[in-house]
Amino acid sequence: MTYAADQLYEEVAYLAYHFHWPLDQLLDLEHAERLRFVAQVARLNGG
């Protein structure tokens, strides 16, 4: 299964914006872990 590049960029940009983590750290996250962080940030932002 391939993971859409646009979706990956969106997740990484979202987390980089909020956490200020370097790109290599964000790309090293497992997909499920990255999505969990995205969901948590969204909840913190009221979304």
C-alpha positions, 0 to 999 in steps of 0.5 A, spaced: 500 500 500 502 506 498 501 513 502 499 519 498 505 524 498 500 530 499 497 527 505 504 526 508 506 533 506 500 535 510 501 531 516 508 533 517 507 541 515 501 541 521 506 537 526 512 542 524 508 548 525 505 546 531 511 542 534 517 545 531 520 538 530 525 537 525 523 534 518 527 528 519 524 526 526 517 527 523 518 523 517 521 517 522 514 517 526 510 511 524 504 513 520 499 511 526 503 515 531 504 521 526 496 521 525 495 520 533 499 526 534 495 530 528 489 528 532 491 530 538 493 537 536 487 538 532 483 537 539 487 542 542 486 547 537 478 546 538 477 542 531 
